[in-house]
Amino acid sequence: MKIGIDFDRVLFNTDKFNELYSNSIDGLHHVENPRPTKHGVYCPEMHAELCGIDPEQIWSFFKKHRLEEFLFDDVKKLEDVHHDLVIVTRGNQKFQRMKLENTGILEKVDDYVIVQEEDKDVADIDILIDDREKELERADIPGILFNRPEEDLESILEKVKKFEA
């Protein structure tokens, strides 16, 4: 079985990361996006432009910060999974890739795919684990809704076993 698993708010504490991110870049502040994308994909370059800062400040943030601390503690449970694991995450290609690479999570999975406009049923995955119901509804494969903090990765992996039967 090939399992697709979302990154933000499933494996990665995005809210905690966003605090560091927004407080570490001089001049970066919340702005309303005047040009929303189809699926709300964050655009760092647009954010920098709207804040009047050089986008390079955003990319240099990733050179200064390792992000392992933002992985949820239970991510180590992925080592016990005997299936192919593919991170399927939605976002800006460069921004998401830098988050993935700076956490070390790519050592724990077989592959990753970053989508922007397409649905998450990619890379021939058989099942999708995601924290957003809309993502599961759009995918043309079975899915499991992951609701942190009420659930942990171990409980979700137990649900995956039911699909094996």
N, C-alpha and C positions, 0 to 999 in steps of 0.2 A: 504494500500500500504506500502511496505517496501522499504525505500530509502537507498541506499548505497552512502556514501559520502567520498571522499578522504580527507586526513588530511593535508599533506604538500602542501603548496601554495594554499589551498582552505580554510581551517579553521585556519591554522597556518602559520605565516610569517617565513618560512624556511630560507629565505635569511638573514633576520635580526638575527635570531637565530644562523645561521652558523657563523656570525661575532663574537658573544659572545663566542660561543663554541671554535672556532679556536684561539681566543685571550686569553682564560682563562686557557688553559692547556699548561704548560711549555713544550716546545719541540715539540708540535703538529704543523705540517705545511702541506701544500699541497704536495701530492705525486701522481704520476701517478700509478694507480693500475695495477700491472703486471699480475694479475689473475682476469680479469673481470668476473662478474657473468652474468648469462643469461639476467637478467633485470636490471643490474647495481646496485644491492643492496649494499649499503654501509656496510662495515665490520669494525667495530671499532677495533676489535682485530688485524686485518691485518694492519689497519692504524697505530695503536700504534707500532706494530712490525717494520713497515717500517720507522717510525720516531725514533725508538730506545728508546721508553718510555714504562713504565709499563702500561698495559691496565687498571689497577685499577685506574689510574689517570682519565681515561674517565668516569668510573662508579662513582667515587667520585664527579665529576662535577655535577651530578644530585642530589647528597646529599646537595650540596652547593647552588643550584640555583632553585628557583621556576620559572615556565615558563609561567604563566598566561599572562604576558605582550606581549607574542608573538602570542596570539590568535588575529585574526582580530576583530575589534570592532563590526562588524555586526554579530558575532557568537551568540549574545544574541537573534537574530531572530529565532534560532532553537527552542526556547521555545514556539513559536507560531505555530510550525508544529504539526499537529495532525495525524501523521503517525509514524510508527516505524522507527527510525534512527539508522543506523549501519555505523560506521566508517570502511571503507575498505581501508587500507593503505599498501603500499609495503615497506618492509625494514627488517632489522635485528630484530628478535623478541625482544630481550632484549632492544635494543636501542630505537625502536619505542614505546614499552610499557612504558619505562621510560619517554619518551617525553609526551605520552598521560596522564600518571598518574600525571606528574608534572605540567600540564596545568589546571587541573580540568575539562577538556572537557568531561570526562567520566560521569559526573553528568548530562550532557545535552543530552546524547544519550542512546539508549536502549542496545547497544552492540557494540563490535568492533571485527574486524578480521585483523590480520597481515598476509599478503601473501608474499611469496618470489618467488617461481617459477610458481605458478598457476595463472590463470586469476582471475580477480576481481569479476566475477559473482558468488559469494559465499554467504552463509548464506541466501539463498532463497530471495535475494533482487529482486525487480521488476524493478528498475531503478538505474543507476549509475551516480553520478556527479563527474567529474574528470577534472583536468587541463591538462591532457596528452591525446592527440588524440589516441595514440597507445593503451593506456589502454582501451579506449572506443571501439576501433576496435576489440580488442581481446575478449572482453566480449560478451557473447551471449544473451544480454539483451539490451533494449533501454538505451541510455546514453545522457547526456548533458555535453557539453564541457564548462568548467568554465574558463574564461580568466580574471584574475585579472591583473591590476587594472581597466580595462575597465568595468568590471561587478562587482556587489556586490552580496551578498548572497540573498538579497531581490529579485533582478531581476531573479536569478536562481530559487528561490522558486516559482516565478510566472510561469516560464516555466514548472515546475513540475505539476502545476495545470492543464496545457493543457493535460498532460498524464492521468489525472483523468477523464477528460471528455469523 
